[in-house]
Amino acid sequence: MTDLSFDATAARSGARAVFALAAPGIPFGLVLGLAVSEGGLDRLAGWSSGWLMLAGAAQLAAIDLLVDGASAGVILATVALVNSRHAMYSAALRPKFADAPRWFRLAAPYVLIDQVFAVANALEDVPLRTRMWHMLGAGGVIWTLWQVAVGVGVLAGAAIPDSWSLDFTVPLMFGGLMLLSISDRPGVASALIGGVVAIVARDLPQGSGLLLAIVAGMAVGGILSERTERSGATRP
Amino acid sequence: MRIWLILIGAGLITYLTRASFILAGDRIQMPAWAERSLRYVAPASFAAISAPALFGEGGFTGVPDRLPYLIAAVATLLVVHKRRNLPGALVVGMTSLWLLQWAGL
């Protein structure tokens, strides 16, 4: 039986890796908290969306719809659609954690938000124990920061001037993550297709344009990489 | 009470979406083409999340109005590309955005 007990070094390295990605989440959390208080929602319930969902975009969509008085069905369908990319994150991480114990495979998905996926997905060729605690360390940091940021936003978000455009750090961070996640030419193509389709399809209802863009980008990446391998022309 | 029920439902949906494949583990076998495409989840989704927000509501036709934002984005991406340093790149990007806006661009 392999030793999978708590690995402080791995947890710390995961925490450090995600810390840089967590900063842009702070203005986003503030904006979210602000939407709760300005929308006149129950503050405790609105803040609790943070630990109940631990999501950025889907959580904001749910809060906006609650403020607009949308039906439960519309809200839940929107959340499912906006979060559907996480099923693909789950599928991408599956081989990395197929040998992990059940408690881990039950607990880890709770913290599988975009930044944690980026951190967990980037770690290759290390022992399972390191991979597990690296991901949980990253998740723990981002969980804590998110609850604090949303809480501050609920209570005091209105104090930050709009003119600072702090929410622009969110797309900047995802742009940076995109670059860092590209390791070959099909990766470049999948990013280009994903970005262009997302812009063209941005007005499709309830964020379905995002899903379409991701699937298109993945498909192009997959097809191109198969073609490169088959032609035997794999260049470094 | 209604808001709590809806948010608990939203939390469950979110968790189940993320747990789906990780929880299934070895019990499912993905076809080779799917495994191959899944290697590109990260670049495709991070590009798809960022691009519309970088270009703004006008999309490609809104470029002239978004110049400070797009220049700031290019600066950020250049720093990430050269230095592999995301926090530093974000500082550079936001600073250039504020300078460009201050200069009235």
HADDOCK unambig.tbl for C-alpha pairs under 7 A between the chains (distance, minus, plus):
assign (segid A and resid 20 and name CA) (segid B and resid 87 and name CA) 5.60 0.50 0.50
assign (segid A and resid 45 and name CA) (segid B and resid 3 and name CA) 6.93 0.50 0.50
assign (segid A and resid 45 and name CA) (segid B and resid 4 and name CA) 6.13 0.50 0.50
assign (segid A and resid 49 and name CA) (segid B and resid 7 and name CA) 6.09 0.50 0.50
assign (segid A and resid 52 and name CA) (segid B and resid 7 and name CA) 6.95 0.50 0.50
assign (segid A and resid 52 and name CA) (segid B and resid 8 and name CA) 6.30 0.50 0.50
assign (segid A and resid 52 and name CA) (segid B and resid 11 and name CA) 4.84 0.50 0.50
assign (segid A and resid 53 and name CA) (segid B and resid 10 and name CA) 6.59 0.50 0.50
assign (segid A and resid 53 and name CA) (segid B and resid 11 and name CA) 4.15 0.50 0.50
assign (segid A and resid 53 and name CA) (segid B and resid 14 and name CA) 6.16 0.50 0.50
assign (segid A and resid 72 and name CA) (segid B and resid 6 and name CA) 6.23 0.50 0.50
assign (segid A and resid 76 and name CA) (segid B and resid 10 and name CA) 5.79 0.50 0.50
assign (segid A and resid 79 and name CA) (segid B and resid 10 and name CA) 6.37 0.50 0.50
assign (segid A and resid 80 and name CA) (segid B and resid 13 and name CA) 6.33 0.50 0.50
assign (segid A and resid 80 and name CA) (segid B and resid 14 and name CA) 6.91 0.50 0.50
assign (segid A and resid 83 and name CA) (segid B and resid 14 and name CA) 6.52 0.50 0.50
assign (segid A and resid 84 and name CA) (segid B and resid 17 and name CA) 6.72 0.50 0.50
assign (segid A and resid 86 and name CA) (segid B and resid 17 and name CA) 6.22 0.50 0.50
assign (segid A and resid 86 and name CA) (segid B and resid 18 and name CA) 5.27 0.50 0.50
assign (segid A and resid 87 and name CA) (segid B and resid 17 and name CA) 5.12 0.50 0.50
assign (segid A and resid 87 and name CA) (segid B and resid 18 and name CA) 5.29 0.50 0.50
assign (segid A and resid 87 and name CA) (segid B and resid 20 and name CA) 6.52 0.50 0.50
assign (segid A and resid 88 and name CA) (segid B and resid 41 and name CA) 6.83 0.50 0.50
assign (segid A and resid 89 and name CA) (segid B and resid 41 and name CA) 6.95 0.50 0.50
assign (segid A and resid 90 and name CA) (segid B and resid 18 and name CA) 5.46 0.50 0.50
assign (segid A and resid 90 and name CA) (segid B and resid 19 and name CA) 6.52 0.50 0.50
assign (segid A and resid 90 and name CA) (segid B and resid 20 and name CA) 6.61 0.50 0.50
assign (segid A and resid 90 and name CA) (segid B and resid 21 and name CA) 5.25 0.50 0.50
assign (segid A and resid 90 and name CA) (segid B and resid 22 and name CA) 5.50 0.50 0.50
assign (segid A and resid 91 and name CA) (segid B and resid 21 and name CA) 4.99 0.50 0.50
assign (segid A and resid 91 and name CA) (segid B and resid 22 and name CA) 6.65 0.50 0.50
assign (segid A and resid 92 and name CA) (segid B and resid 38 and name CA) 5.42 0.50 0.50
assign (segid A and resid 92 and name CA) (segid B and resid 39 and name CA) 6.76 0.50 0.50
assign (segid A and resid 93 and name CA) (segid B and resid 22 and name CA) 6.73 0.50 0.50
assign (segid A and resid 94 and name CA) (segid B and resid 21 and name CA) 5.80 0.50 0.50
assign (segid A and resid 94 and name CA) (segid B and resid 22 and name CA) 4.60 0.50 0.50
assign (segid A and resid 94 and name CA) (segid B and resid 25 and name CA) 5.79 0.50 0.50
assign (segid A and resid 97 and name CA) (segid B and resid 22 and name CA) 6.83 0.50 0.50
assign (segid A and resid 98 and name CA) (segid B and resid 22 and name CA) 6.98 0.50 0.50
assign (segid A and resid 98 and name CA) (segid B and resid 25 and name CA) 4.36 0.50 0.50
assign (segid A and resid 98 and name CA) (segid B and resid 26 and name CA) 5.52 0.50 0.50
assign (segid A and resid 105 and name CA) (segid B and resid 22 and name CA) 5.97 0.50 0.50
assign (segid A and resid 105 and name CA) (segid B and resid 23 and name CA) 5.26 0.50 0.50
assign (segid A and resid 106 and name CA) (segid B and resid 19 and name CA) 6.96 0.50 0.50
assign (segid A and resid 106 and name CA) (segid B and resid 23 and name CA) 6.49 0.50 0.50
assign (segid A and resid 109 and name CA) (segid B and resid 15 and name CA) 6.40 0.50 0.50
assign (segid A and resid 109 and name CA) (segid B and resid 18 and name CA) 5.11 0.50 0.50
assign (segid A and resid 109 and name CA) (segid B and resid 19 and name CA) 4.90 0.50 0.50
assign (segid A and resid 110 and name CA) (segid B and resid 15 and name CA) 5.63 0.50 0.50
assign (segid A and resid 112 and name CA) (segid B and resid 18 and name CA) 6.50 0.50 0.50
assign (segid A and resid 169 and name CA) (segid B and resid 90 and name CA) 6.86 0.50 0.50
assign (segid A and resid 171 and name CA) (segid B and resid 50 and name CA) 4.37 0.50 0.50
assign (segid A and resid 171 and name CA) (segid B and resid 53 and name CA) 5.91 0.50 0.50
assign (segid A and resid 171 and name CA) (segid B and resid 54 and name CA) 6.11 0.50 0.50
assign (segid A and resid 172 and name CA) (segid B and resid 50 and name CA) 6.96 0.50 0.50
assign (segid A and resid 172 and name CA) (segid B and resid 73 and name CA) 6.20 0.50 0.50
assign (segid A and resid 172 and name CA) (segid B and resid 90 and name CA) 6.80 0.50 0.50
assign (segid A and resid 173 and name CA) (segid B and resid 90 and name CA) 6.95 0.50 0.50
assign (segid A and resid 174 and name CA) (segid B and resid 46 and name CA) 5.32 0.50 0.50
assign (segid A and resid 174 and name CA) (segid B and resid 49 and name CA) 6.86 0.50 0.50
assign (segid A and resid 174 and name CA) (segid B and resid 50 and name CA) 5.41 0.50 0.50
assign (segid A and resid 175 and name CA) (segid B and resid 46 and name CA) 6.53 0.50 0.50
assign (segid A and resid 175 and name CA) (segid B and resid 47 and name CA) 6.19 0.50 0.50
assign (segid A and resid 175 and name CA) (segid B and resid 50 and name CA) 5.57 0.50 0.50
assign (segid A and resid 176 and name CA) (segid B and resid 77 and name CA) 5.96 0.50 0.50
assign (segid A and resid 176 and name CA) (segid B and resid 80 and name CA) 6.13 0.50 0.50
assign (segid A and resid 176 and name CA) (segid B and resid 86 and name CA) 6.35 0.50 0.50
assign (segid A and resid 177 and name CA) (segid B and resid 46 and name CA) 6.53 0.50 0.50
assign (segid A and resid 178 and name CA) (segid B and resid 42 and name CA) 6.82 0.50 0.50
assign (segid A and resid 178 and name CA) (segid B and resid 43 and name CA) 4.82 0.50 0.50
assign (segid A and resid 178 and name CA) (segid B and resid 46 and name CA) 5.03 0.50 0.50
assign (segid A and resid 178 and name CA) (segid B and resid 47 and name CA) 5.70 0.50 0.50
assign (segid A and resid 181 and name CA) (segid B and resid 42 and name CA) 6.11 0.50 0.50
assign (segid A and resid 181 and name CA) (segid B and resid 43 and name CA) 5.62 0.50 0.50
assign (segid A and resid 182 and name CA) (segid B and resid 43 and name CA) 5.98 0.50 0.50
assign (segid A and resid 187 and name CA) (segid B and resid 40 and name CA) 6.13 0.50 0.50
assign (segid A and resid 187 and name CA) (segid B and resid 43 and name CA) 6.26 0.50 0.50
assign (segid A and resid 190 and name CA) (segid B and resid 40 and name CA) 6.60 0.50 0.50
assign (segid A and resid 190 and name CA) (segid B and resid 43 and name CA) 6.37 0.50 0.50
assign (segid A and resid 190 and name CA) (segid B and resid 44 and name CA) 5.14 0.50 0.50
assign (segid A and resid 191 and name CA) (segid B and resid 43 and name CA) 4.91 0.50 0.50
assign (segid A and resid 191 and name CA) (segid B and resid 44 and name CA) 4.54 0.50 0.50
assign (segid A and resid 191 and name CA) (segid B and resid 47 and name CA) 5.29 0.50 0.50
assign (segid A and resid 194 and name CA) (segid B and resid 44 and name CA) 4.77 0.50 0.50
assign (segid A and resid 194 and name CA) (segid B and resid 45 and name CA) 6.62 0.50 0.50
assign (segid A and resid 194 and name CA) (segid B and resid 47 and name CA) 5.71 0.50 0.50
assign (segid A and resid 194 and name CA) (segid B and resid 48 and name CA) 4.84 0.50 0.50
assign (segid A and resid 195 and name CA) (segid B and resid 47 and name CA) 4.77 0.50 0.50
assign (segid A and resid 195 and name CA) (segid B and resid 48 and name CA) 4.44 0.50 0.50
assign (segid A and resid 195 and name CA) (segid B and resid 51 and name CA) 5.13 0.50 0.50
assign (segid A and resid 198 and name CA) (segid B and resid 48 and name CA) 5.11 0.50 0.50
assign (segid A and resid 198 and name CA) (segid B and resid 51 and name CA) 6.91 0.50 0.50
assign (segid A and resid 198 and name CA) (segid B and resid 52 and name CA) 6.22 0.50 0.50
assign (segid A and resid 199 and name CA) (segid B and resid 51 and name CA) 6.40 0.50 0.50
assign (segid A and resid 199 and name CA) (segid B and resid 52 and name CA) 4.79 0.50 0.50
assign (segid A and resid 199 and name CA) (segid B and resid 59 and name CA) 5.78 0.50 0.50
assign (segid A and resid 202 and name CA) (segid B and resid 52 and name CA) 6.78 0.50 0.50
assign (segid A and resid 210 and name CA) (segid B and resid 48 and name CA) 6.10 0.50 0.50
assign (segid A and resid 210 and name CA) (segid B and resid 49 and name CA) 6.95 0.50 0.50
assign (segid A and resid 213 and name CA) (segid B and resid 48 and name CA) 6.04 0.50 0.50
assign (segid A and resid 214 and name CA) (segid B and resid 44 and name CA) 5.13 0.50 0.50
assign (segid A and resid 214 and name CA) (segid B and resid 45 and name CA) 5.02 0.50 0.50
assign (segid A and resid 214 and name CA) (segid B and resid 48 and name CA) 6.29 0.50 0.50
assign (segid A and resid 217 and name CA) (segid B and resid 44 and name CA) 4.88 0.50 0.50
assign (segid A and resid 218 and name CA) (segid B and resid 37 and name CA) 5.07 0.50 0.50
assign (segid A and resid 218 and name CA) (segid B and resid 38 and name CA) 6.57 0.50 0.50
assign (segid A and resid 218 and name CA) (segid B and resid 40 and name CA) 5.12 0.50 0.50
assign (segid A and resid 218 and name CA) (segid B and resid 41 and name CA) 5.77 0.50 0.50
assign (segid A and resid 218 and name CA) (segid B and resid 44 and name CA) 5.95 0.50 0.50
assign (segid A and resid 219 and name CA) (segid B and resid 37 and name CA) 5.69 0.50 0.50
assign (segid A and resid 221 and name CA) (segid B and resid 37 and name CA) 6.16 0.50 0.50
assign (segid A and resid 221 and name CA) (segid B and resid 40 and name CA) 5.94 0.50 0.50
assign (segid A and resid 222 and name CA) (segid B and resid 33 and name CA) 6.85 0.50 0.50
assign (segid A and resid 222 and name CA) (segid B and resid 36 and name CA) 5.23 0.50 0.50
assign (segid A and resid 222 and name CA) (segid B and resid 37 and name CA) 4.05 0.50 0.50
